Structures are given as C-alpha cells and as structure tokens.
Amino acid sequence: MVKKLMLRGPWSLLPIGAFLLLFIGSGTYLTLQGVEFAFYKVSASVAILPAIMMAVLLGKQSLQGNIGVFLEGVREKNIVTMCMIYLLAGAYIEVLKGIGGVEATTYLALHFIPEEATLPGVFLIGAFLSTAIGTSMGTIAALSPIALGIGKTLGIDPALMAGAIISGAMFGDNLSMISDTTIAATQVHPCSLKDKFKLNALIAMGPMILTLVLFAMAGQGEGHIPPEAAPPALIFTLPYFVVLVLALLGINIFVVLSLGLMMGGIVGLVWAPDYSFLHFTKDILGGYKEMSEILILSLLIGGLSELAKEGGGIRYLIEKTDGFIRKWATKAHGSRVVEGAISFIVSFCDICTANNVVAIILGGEATLELSQRYKIAFARTASLVTIFSCVFQGLLPYGAQVLLAGSLAGVSPLSIIPHVYYCYLLGIGAVLAIIFKWPTYVSRDERG
C-alpha cells in the first residue's frame, strides 16, 4: 500500500508558499508584459484556491478531517466578526458616497485652503477624508481629480501632488476606526479600537507634522485658481463626524457603523436631491459587493491558516522566530527584538501580497502568539502591524494605491514613490518608538 504523502511541520507551510508564489509570479509576469495593475489581475482570492486544495489533500488528517479543519478556520470567531464589520463598513461608505458625502467633504475642505498651502492642505484633506471613510483607495479616487486639477492650474508637479494624496490616504488607512486594516488588526490581536487608536496616534502625530513641513517646503507653483461656485452643503459631512466621535468614545463598532449607516440614509433622503429609499437599499448592496473580495479572502486565509496550524507549520514558524528572539534578545532589549520581529513579519507579508489587510491576517497567527508569549500589549501589536503594513503599502510601485494615483496623475508610479513623505516618516517614527519603548500607555481594557 502506498503511504499517503502528508504535509507536516515546516512542510505544512508549503501551501501558503504556493499561494504567495502564484500571486507574486503572476503579478511579476504580467508586469513584464506591460499590463497595468498587474498584481491585481489575478485576484488573491482566486490564487489561493490551488493552495487550499493542496493543503486539504495533503493535510495531517483524512480528507474529511482536513475539510473539517479548514471549515473550523473559516468560521473562527474573529474571522467571522471581521467579515461582518467589513459588510457594515462597506454599506456605510457606499451610502455616504451615494448621497454625495465624499464630494461634499472634499470640496468644502479645498474651498478653504489658501493657494500658498495647497500641498500640505491636500495632505490634511486626504488624512481627514481617509480617517472618516476608512479607505485609502476611496480617498485617492475621490480626492485625485480635484487636487490634480488644482495642481495643474498652479503648475505643481503631478508626481508631487500624487505623493501628497497618497500620504494623506495612508494616514487614515492606518488610523481610521473603520478601515479594514484597523478592523483586521484589532480582531486578530483582540483589543479595543480606542486603545489601538490612542497608541497609534501618538506614534503617527510626529510624522504627520513633519510631513506638513516637507510639503510646505516643496513649493506651490505659480498659477492662480479662479473663483468657483459655492461648495456643497455641510450637512452631508455630518455622518463622518458622528462616526468618528462615537468610535473615539469607545462605542461598539457594530453600533457605530449601524448608526452611521442610518444617519447617512436619513441625510440623503431628506436633503439629497433625487435620493430615494431604493437608492439607499441599492447603495447598501453595493457596499456589500465592494467588500466581497476581501471578505472571501479573509475566510479562505482563515481556513488555510488553520490547516497550516494543524500540521504544525505555524508552530514551526513561531518557534524559529522565538529562537531568533532568544538568541538576540537581552533583558534590556527583549521587547525591542520581539516588536522588531512582529514588524518584520507583517512587512514581509505586505511586500509579498501588496495588500495590507491580507498581510495582517496572513501573519496574524505568528504575531498574535509572539505578542502573547512576550507580553506585548495587544493594542501595541495591533498598532505596529497596521503601521508597517501601511508604510510598505504606500511605497510599493505595484501596490494599488500608487498604481491608482499614478494612473490618475498620468505619471509613472516610480516617480511618485520619492514624494510619499508620510510613509517614510511613519516608518522611521515606528522604528524609533520600538527603540525607545514609546509610548508606554496600556489601557485597563487591554486583553493581552
């Protein structure tokens, strides 16, 4: 009888490696063929399917047993909770877009920016908008046409303007209470959104101020913006502020998003011309669809990770990382080495997948256990994984954010990367925070 080939120990990581190889390989091949958005032509949720088949067929248990393990990973509480939040966040964002909230916020902000402060102003608008709507891609898509048009009128280098837009977008992607990045980080490393925000904000504020200074020094062009019509009504921005305040108060995120969704619908039905109840329901469904890919991928990665865990692969990875930490860590520098290892894991995953949410989930088992084993506060771990995944996501020439901004600006993605000042400064700030063990705040609500 032929003995069944089984993936055990480090070999149980082979399916995850196959997934990364297929995804990176297809993206690299298409890039060399000159295809735009090459790394997004083969969806990660499709590229992962052969890896899942390999893991199920060659897993530790019987075929039926491996399928059961996979389903256990899919229905794991944190994964399901994360997916439900994705659906609510997608519906909320789409409704606010449908009633004109994104355009109103952008136009109102740009209306009050002095011409001599255009670049730092665009960065601040992007930071606020991305924090309010929780999506860097949505921010870039909404802000770019207006900001790039103003930049063209003023004679500002489009690559520099695109750098300001991406910088602002990645600020909110990292900090926003409703960004999929934050949702993933706080679900994988169970901590409150408020605690993660406080720690993250303390690290991010310095880089934000320095970014403003750099953009102010970068030059503002020599043109002049002609007077425009009155901006849209302020009422359409109200749901953003309500959601932001409620989230900062520590209200349950399901309650926050539900209230934001209802308020957005009411504002649209009362004040937005031609916005009907049918539009409202259609936008909710559209929001679900917008989140469908990341939701499906989260479920599939949850199942694949559980199979790797069952086979001992995750344990092997953690033990190897632990061995490195024990070798290099001293009593005085132990937490620094651990936090550096956590940051490296999520950074490497993001470089491989060009998706910061996937990076957080993919490396989640390892970063969670390291956080538990070495008593790193979950809120701090969640902050570090969001920071470093966003830093690299904003600097990858094949990342969606840089590709989208480059496409809208009509410039090469490589010409934009030197101007994404915030991501460089945020990375430096996070490294300094690790070295100097700052900030030290841990909430009494910390569950680590």
ChimeraX attribute file (.defattr): number of C-alpha atoms within 10 A of each C-alpha:
attribute: neighborCount
match mode: 1-to-1
recipient: residues
	/A:1	3
	/A:2	4
	/A:3	5
	/A:4	11
	/A:5	10
	/A:6	17
	/A:7	24
	/A:8	19
	/A:9	19
	/A:10	15
	/A:11	17
	/A:12	26
	/A:13	24
	/A:14	18
	/A:15	25
	/A:16	23
	/A:17	13
	/A:18	17
	/A:19	21
	/A:20	19
	/A:21	15
	/A:22	18
	/A:23	24
	/A:24	21
	/A:25	13
	/A:26	19
	/A:27	22
	/A:28	16
	/A:29	13
	/A:30	18
	/A:31	15
	/A:32	10
	/A:33	10
	/A:34	10
	/A:35	13
	/A:36	14
	/A:37	19
	/A:38	21
	/A:39	24
	/A:40	18
	/A:41	13
	/A:42	16
	/A:43	14
	/A:44	23
	/A:45	18
	/A:46	15
	/A:47	19
	/A:48	21
	/A:49	17
	/A:50	15
	/A:51	21
	/A:52	24
	/A:53	14
	/A:54	17
	/A:55	28
	/A:56	26
	/A:57	19
	/A:58	20
	/A:59	26
	/A:60	23
	/A:61	18
	/A:62	14
	/A:63	14
	/A:64	11
	/A:65	13
	/A:66	22
	/A:67	20
	/A:68	16
	/A:69	23
	/A:70	25
	/A:71	18
	/A:72	15
	/A:73	23
	/A:74	22
	/A:75	14
	/A:76	14
	/A:77	12
	/A:78	18
	/A:79	22
	/A:80	18
	/A:81	15
	/A:82	20
	/A:83	23
	/A:84	15
	/A:85	21
	/A:86	24
	/A:87	20
	/A:88	24
	/A:89	30
	/A:90	29
	/A:91	28
	/A:92	29
	/A:93	28
	/A:94	28
	/A:95	29
	/A:96	27
	/A:97	20
	/A:98	22
	/A:99	27
	/A:100	18
	/A:101	28
	/A:102	25
	/A:103	20
	/A:104	19
	/A:105	26
	/A:106	23
	/A:107	19
	/A:108	17
	/A:109	18
	/A:110	20
	/A:111	14
	/A:112	9
	/A:113	15
	/A:114	10
	/A:115	18
	/A:116	15
	/A:117	15
	/A:118	24
	/A:119	29
	/A:120	25
	/A:121	24
	/A:122	30
	/A:123	27
	/A:124	22
	/A:125	26
	/A:126	30
	/A:127	27
	/A:128	22
	/A:129	28
	/A:130	29
	/A:131	26
	/A:132	27
	/A:133	29
	/A:134	28
	/A:135	24
	/A:136	30
	/A:137	19
	/A:138	19
	/A:139	29
	/A:140	26
	/A:141	15
	/A:142	18
	/A:143	27
	/A:144	24
	/A:145	14
	/A:146	16
	/A:147	28
	/A:148	23
	/A:149	16
	/A:150	20
	/A:151	26
	/A:152	17
	/A:153	15
	/A:154	18
	/A:155	15
	/A:156	21
	/A:157	18
	/A:158	22
	/A:159	24
	/A:160	24
	/A:161	30
	/A:162	35
	/A:163	30
	/A:164	31
	/A:165	33
	/A:166	34
	/A:167	31
	/A:168	32
	/A:169	32
	/A:170	31
	/A:171	31
	/A:172	27
	/A:173	31
	/A:174	32
	/A:175	28
	/A:176	27
	/A:177	27
	/A:178	30
	/A:179	24
	/A:180	26
	/A:181	29
	/A:182	27
	/A:183	25
	/A:184	29
	/A:185	27
	/A:186	25
	/A:187	20
	/A:188	22
	/A:189	28
	/A:190	20
	/A:191	22
	/A:192	21
	/A:193	26
	/A:194	18
	/A:195	24
	/A:196	28
	/A:197	23
	/A:198	20
	/A:199	23
	/A:200	23
	/A:201	16
	/A:202	15
	/A:203	24
	/A:204	22
	/A:205	14
	/A:206	13
	/A:207	22
	/A:208	23
	/A:209	13
	/A:210	15
	/A:211	25
	/A:212	21
	/A:213	12
	/A:214	16
	/A:215	25
	/A:216	16
	/A:217	12
	/A:218	15
	/A:219	16
	/A:220	20
	/A:221	17
	/A:222	11
	/A:223	14
	/A:224	13
	/A:225	13
	/A:226	7
	/A:227	7
	/A:228	7
	/A:229	6
	/A:230	9
	/A:231	15
	/A:232	16
	/A:233	15
	/A:234	11
	/A:235	14
	/A:236	23
	/A:237	23
	/A:238	15
	/A:239	25
	/A:240	23
	/A:241	12
	/A:242	17
	/A:243	25
	/A:244	19
	/A:245	13
	/A:246	18
	/A:247	21
	/A:248	15
	/A:249	11
	/A:250	13
	/A:251	16
	/A:252	12
	/A:253	20
	/A:254	14
	/A:255	14
	/A:256	21
	/A:257	27
	/A:258	16
	/A:259	17
	/A:260	27
	/A:261	24
	/A:262	15
	/A:263	21
	/A:264	26
	/A:265	26
	/A:266	16
	/A:267	19
	/A:268	25
	/A:269	17
	/A:270	11
	/A:271	13
	/A:272	18
	/A:273	9
	/A:274	11
	/A:275	17
	/A:276	15
	/A:277	13
	/A:278	9
	/A:279	17
	/A:280	24
	/A:281	14
	/A:282	16
	/A:283	23
	/A:284	25
	/A:285	16
	/A:286	18
	/A:287	22
	/A:288	21
	/A:289	16
	/A:290	17
	/A:291	19
	/A:292	16
	/A:293	15
	/A:294	19
	/A:295	22
	/A:296	16
	/A:297	22
	/A:298	23
	/A:299	23
	/A:300	22
	/A:301	23
	/A:302	25
	/A:303	27
	/A:304	29
	/A:305	29
	/A:306	23
	/A:307	31
	/A:308	28
	/A:309	21
	/A:310	20
	/A:311	25
	/A:312	20
	/A:313	23
	/A:314	23
	/A:315	18
	/A:316	20
	/A:317	17
	/A:318	18
	/A:319	14
	/A:320	12
	/A:321	18
	/A:322	19
	/A:323	12
	/A:324	14
	/A:325	20
	/A:326	13
	/A:327	10
	/A:328	12
	/A:329	16
	/A:330	12
	/A:331	6
	/A:332	7
	/A:333	14
	/A:334	15
	/A:335	20
	/A:336	19
	/A:337	19
	/A:338	26
	/A:339	25
	/A:340	17
	/A:341	19
	/A:342	25
	/A:343	23
	/A:344	18
	/A:345	22
	/A:346	30
	/A:347	26
	/A:348	16
	/A:349	22
	/A:350	26
	/A:351	19
	/A:352	15
	/A:353	25
	/A:354	28
	/A:355	23
	/A:356	30
	/A:357	27
	/A:358	24
	/A:359	25
	/A:360	27
	/A:361	24
	/A:362	22
	/A:363	22
	/A:364	24
	/A:365	21
	/A:366	23
	/A:367	28
	/A:368	21
	/A:369	17
	/A:370	22
	/A:371	23
	/A:372	16
	/A:373	12
	/A:374	13
	/A:375	12
	/A:376	18
	/A:377	22
	/A:378	26
	/A:379	30
	/A:380	27
	/A:381	29
	/A:382	34
	/A:383	27
	/A:384	29
	/A:385	32
	/A:386	29
	/A:387	31
	/A:388	27
	/A:389	30
	/A:390	29
	/A:391	27
	/A:392	23
	/A:393	26
	/A:394	30
	/A:395	26
	/A:396	18
	/A:397	20
	/A:398	24
	/A:399	23
	/A:400	20
	/A:401	27
	/A:402	29
	/A:403	21
	/A:404	21
	/A:405	28
	/A:406	22
	/A:407	15
	/A:408	16
	/A:409	23
	/A:410	12
	/A:411	16
	/A:412	15
	/A:413	24
	/A:414	16
	/A:415	16
	/A:416	24
	/A:417	22
	/A:418	13
	/A:419	23
	/A:420	26
	/A:421	24
	/A:422	29
	/A:423	28
	/A:424	19
	/A:425	19
	/A:426	26
	/A:427	21
	/A:428	15
	/A:429	19
	/A:430	23
	/A:431	19
	/A:432	13
	/A:433	17
	/A:434	20
	/A:435	15
	/A:436	12
	/A:437	13
	/A:438	14
	/A:439	14
	/A:440	11
	/A:441	13
	/A:442	17
	/A:443	16
	/A:444	7
	/A:445	11
	/A:446	15
	/A:447	13
	/A:448	18
